[in-house]
Amino acid sequence: MSPSGFSTIRGQSPGFLRGLLSLSSRIKKTPSGYTNTLKGKTILQLFIENSTRTRLSFETATRRLGGANISFTAASSSVQKGETLLDTVKVIQQYGVDGIVIRHKSTGAPEWISTATRLPVINAGDGAHEHPTQALLDSFTLAEKWGSDLSAEKPFAGKSVMILGDTLHSRVARSNIHFLTALGARVLVCGPSTLTIPDRRLFPEFEVLAFPDSALPDVDAVMLLRIQFERQSQGAIPSLPEYRHFWGLTRDRAAVLKRDAVILHPGPIHHGVEIDSEVADSPRSLILNQVENGVYARMAVLAAAVGGVEP
Amino acid sequence: MILIRNAALLDPSRKLDGAKDGLRDLLVEGGRVKALDRPGSFDALPVREAFDVKGKLLAPGFIDVHVHLREPGHEAKETIATGLKAAVRGGFTSVAPMANTSPVNDSPLVTRLILERAKEANLARVYPIGAVTKGQKGEEISEIGLMARAGIRALSDDGFPVMNSAVMKRAMEYARMFDLPVISHAEDLNLSKGAPVTDGAVSSLLGLPGNPNASEEIMVAREVALARLTGARVHIAHLSTREGVEVVRRAKEAGVAITAEVTPHHLMLNENFILKCGHSCSHHQPRTDYKMAPPLRSERDQEALLEALKNGVIDMVASDHAPHGCVDKDVEFEMAANGILGLQTTVPLLLELVHAGKLPLSRMIESLTVGPARLLGVEGIGTLKPGAFADLVVIDPDEPWELKPGMIESLSLNSPFLGRKFKGRVLKTMVEGVWK
C-alpha cells in the first residue's frame, strides 16, 4: 500500500486489490495472528459526515488489531466554529496519531488531506466519489460465496453483477465498478436515467440499462443501492411507489433470479422501496455477511496502510 | 519628450504588424503619442529621455475588461494597489474591475472610492464596472445613471447571472440611455447551482455534480433575445462552451450588438487538468486552482473557443483575474472559491498559442487592445495613433523564463501556472508617458 494511504479503487492495480482480498481472508481465518498489528498505535476516525455503520466498523477493526481510536464527528466540533478541515487535521495530529480514517461529504477530501500530512489516510467515503473499503468488503463477500481463486488473474471472470439503484450519487457504485471490473466481472448498471452515472468514458467498461427485468435472470449478483432521499435524489423520481414498481427488488423480481444468485446491499435498507423485506431476509441475501466481512476488510486495509503488513 | 527607438510596432488599430512593416521610432509628449516614423527621424529633437527597445515588440498598452481587485472589502486577497501592480507587470495599462466587492459597487460612493484608490496607486487606468442590480441580488436595478456620472464604463453582476429576465430587460433598457454595455455572467443557475465542474466524463468519474454547457447556452441565448428587444449593447463574460460560441456567432450575423470575451485559462486548460493535478504537484498546488466559474470545459470546447477568438466571433481576451487566499483555496473542492490569478499570466499564455502557430500575433494584440477599448467606449486607449495616450507595452516574444511565486505582485498565489516555463515576456509598461 502506498505510504499516503488508500483513497480510491480507481488507479489501483488488480494485483494489489487481489492482495487486499487475500489479506482480508487470512485475517478472517486466523484473527489471532493480528491482535498486535496496531499495538501502541492510534487511529484518528475523522467523520465529517454522518455515519454510524462505517465508523463503528472501522473502530472495531482498529481495536481488533490492538490499536486505539480517537473519534471525531462533525456534529460535535470545530467544523461548526469555522475552522478549516486542514487546521483541524493539523491540530489533532499533534495528539499523536498513526493513521487517519476520513469520511467526508466532499469529493477528493481524503486525497487532499493526505497531501497535508505524512500519515496514511484511508478513505471511508468521500462525497459521491469513492468508498474503497465498501467495494473491498463487497468483493470479499462475493469471493467467499463464490469460492473464487484469488491467485487467478481474473477471479470473477464469467460472473455478472448488476448494480441497481441511484448510481449517480453513489460512491459505493463508483468504487465497485472499478473493483469488480478489475477482477474480471461483467458489470451492469441499472436505474432511473435521472439517477444513473451519465458519462462512462473515463470508467472501465460497464453496461447501462434503464430497467432491470431483461437482465435479472442472467446475473450472479444484484448489488442494491439506497435511494438517498436526504441527498440529491429528491426530485429525480416521482415517488417511492413508482420507484418500487420499476426498480424495486420485489418478491416477483427476486423469483426470476438464478437459483444461486446473491443479493448485496450496503445499508441502511429502505424496506419496501428498493427491496422487499422477505427478499432482504431470504437465504440469497448476503447483507449481514457484508457487515461482518466489513470489519475484516477494514482490518486488512489498516494492517496494510498503518501496520506494515504486506497485502 | 520621450523617444522610444527601434521598435517593432504592433498596432492593429493602424494595421502595423511588427517587424515586417519595418522598425519605428515613437515620440511621446505630454503623456500622449506625438508621432512615429522611421528610425532616426526624431534624432534632431531635444528629447529628455531616449529608450532603445532594440527591435523588440511595442504595442499599445493592453486592456483587461474583467478583473477582480477585491477592494473594498477583501483586502487580504488583493488591493487596488497590488492588483494594479500586477496589471502593469503583466502589460496591462487599463483594467475594468468587477463590482463584486464588499460593499458591492452599486452606488456612486463605491465607484468614487475605487477611482480614488486607483488614482493614489497611480499605476494603470481603472474603468470600474457597476453592478446591474443592488447588492448583485438580481432584484432591483442599481444607481446606474449616478454610477455612470461617477465613472463606470460597463455594468455587470459578474459572479452571478441576473436570473430574472424581466429585471435584465429593464437593466438593458436603462443602460442604453447611458450607452453602457451590460456584461452577462451567462449561467442558468437552475441547471448549475452547486456544480463545481463541467458536466461530462470528469464529473461522472469524480461523482461531482456537473454544470452542463446548456447552462451557458441558455443564458447567452436569452441575452441575445433581450439585446434584440431592447437595443442594448450586450457583452458575454468568460465564454466557455462551443454552444455559447455558436449562439454568439449567429447573433452577430443577425446584426445584434453583442460582443464576447474568453479567458486565457479556458483557452489553455480543460476539465482533464482537474484529474492530472491533485496531490502530486511539486509546490503543494491545490487541485482547486483548476476550479473556475464557468468551469473548465472539454477539449472540444477549448478548440472551439480558440477558433472563435481567431475568426472574431470572440472579440477579446480578458483575464478574469480572481485572487483568493489559501483559506479560500486550500479547502475541500466543493467549498473552494472560484477563479485564478490572470493579470501576469495572460500575455505569456497567449504567446504560447502564438509560438505554437495557433493564434496570429496581430490577432492576439487586437484582442487585448482594439476589442476591449471598443467595449469600454474609451477614446485614446488601445491604439498608438498620434494623440492617443502614451500607454505602451514592450515585449520580448522569445525570452524564456519561469513563473516563480516571488514574481507575483498580487497578494494571492492562486495560479495553476506557477512553475510554468514560458517563452516571451513583458519587459516594460508605460502609462500616460511614464514607465511603471
Interface residues (C-beta under 8 A of the other chain):
Chain A: S4 R10 T84 L85 L86 H104 K105 S106 T107 G108 A109 E111 W112 S114 T115 A116 G127 A128 H129 E130 H169 S170 R171 R174 I197 P198 D199 R200 R201 L202 F203 Q232
Chain B: D199 G200 A201 V202 S203 S204 L205 L206 G207 L208 P209 G210 L275 G278 H279 H284 P286 R287 V327 D330 V331 E332 F333 E334 M335
